[in-house]
Amino acid sequence: MSVSKVVLAYSGGLDTSAIVPWLKENYDCEVVAFVADVGQGAEELEGVEAKALASGASECHIVDLKEELANEYIWPMLQAESVYEDDYLLGTSVARPVIAKAQVMVARKVGADALAHGCTGKGNDQVRFESCFAALAPDLKVIAPWREWTMRSREELLNYLSERNIPCSASLTKIYSRDANLWHISTEGGELEDTWTPAGVNCWAWTVDPKEAPNEAEVLDIDFEAGVPVALNGEVLSGANLIERLNGVAAAHGVGRVDIVENRLVGMKSRGCYETPAGTVLLAAHQALSHLVLDKVCSQHLKFLGLQFAQLLYDGRWFTPLREAIVAGVQSLNKELTGQVRVELYKGRATVLGSQSPHSLFSEAFATFGADEVYNQKDAAGFIRLYSLPARIKALKNEGK
């Protein structure tokens, strides 16, 4: 299939800087750079348009996706209390569908007939992006240079750019591979490729070492409406602003670090250091509120949906009927999750101190250890007899009675 114009998901890093000229040389096409602002920080975005044009792109579209990422992707994930393999708060995973969707929109806007990305053939992201492309733009060709070209090292990529006099700030001294957005930052490579070697101090980019965090705890009040955080310490904030504000506060106390080995979608295991300061606090707060408001079976069902949602999100199946069905169930269970949660930050931990809600199912009148007028303890005898009836019948059968 011939290609005349391709929209490349561009970051300004070494890989995508090399992809621009490679696409032009190997596909004889126009390359339009697309940059997603998902909260990775002003430093990463500084000069990115100039870099793209210097690499040979005809245009560069920078799209601010921070609020859309927070409101339409992160909040549904938080409402589901989704965590992958017990520890990973899905920071990279949750940003991929919003980026892919915006990339397709740019492609439609400029009349492109192809999409390209810089994901390697070993990772999860190639599946995530291309699954989104298949759902949103099945007519567009997808080009994945890492699966086509013969270059395999940073040195080869740097030489490739040098031969073409294309400026690039990357060097051979880079140790880690990092990915940042509004929700988290991930670090892979270096000493992390040996699972017996502890993560070094340079593996952590956002958070203070918990041992060096302040000796004084900090207490926060977080307000929720229908399971969505809306205010921090009484100040109403937009989704993106609330996450950014809370990231700074929690990171200063060393909150949000995990060092894990996970199962990639493509079959191999990988190790990464993930920092999700705001997410760690918000998850603890949301769990406290759901425990207060939901009854036992609803709480169990939310846990079930959360596990399904985590797997779906990790596997790149956002634009599917299953995701729509899961989110519908999750949002139904979150309808009454309105209230306030108080959280203490101290030395790497986020500890819930209290929770309150107009929909709370906690009743002091029923739960008290003191005298009460609403609960007849004699009623428990009949309940226990019926509850244990299957065990009683089995025991009698085993005795031959």
Number of C-alpha atoms within 10 A of each C-alpha: 6 10 17 14 22 28 30 28 23 26 22 24 16 18 20 22 27 24 25 27 23 19 22 17 10 9 17 14 17 20 30 27 29 26 23 23 20 23 23 17 12 9 8 14 16 11 11 19 21 13 21 26 17 17 25 21 24 14 17 20 17 16 15 14 18 21 17 14 25 24 15 12 18 24 16 22 23 21 25 30 24 26 22 19 15 10 16 24 27 23 22 21 19 23 26 22 23 20 22 22 18 18 26 20 14 21 22 15 9 13 13 20 19 24 26 26 24 23 20 15 15 15 15 20 23 20 19 24 24 22 21 23 22 14 14 15 20 12 11 18 17 20 20 18 21 18 14 9 11 9 13 10 9 16 11 12 18 21 12 16 19 13 9 11 11 16 14 17 9 15 11 9 7 10 14 15 12 15 14 20 20 27 28 24 20 23 22 18 17 15 16 22 13 11 13 8 9 11 17 10 9 10 24 18 16 22 22 21 17 19 12 12 19 16 11 10 13 14 15 20 19 23 25 21 15 16 26 22 25 17 18 18 12 12 12 14 14 15 21 21 15 19 23 16 13 19 25 14 18 29 24 22 27 25 29 25 24 16 18 17 16 16 14 16 17 14 10 10 10 16 19 22 21 29 30 26 29 23 24 20 24 23 20 16 28 28 18 20 27 24 18 19 23 20 13 9 9 14 17 12 15 24 17 15 20 24 19 19 26 22 18 19 26 26 18 23 20 23 18 13 10 14 16 12 11 20 19 13 15 24 18 13 21 23 13 20 26 23 22 25 23 18 23 17 24 22 20 23 19 26 15 20 14 14 21 17 19 11 15 19 12 15 8 10 13 14 10 9 8 8 9 12 7 8 12 9 7 8 9 10 10 9 11 10 12 11 11 10 12 11 12 13 12 11 12 11 10 9 8 7 7
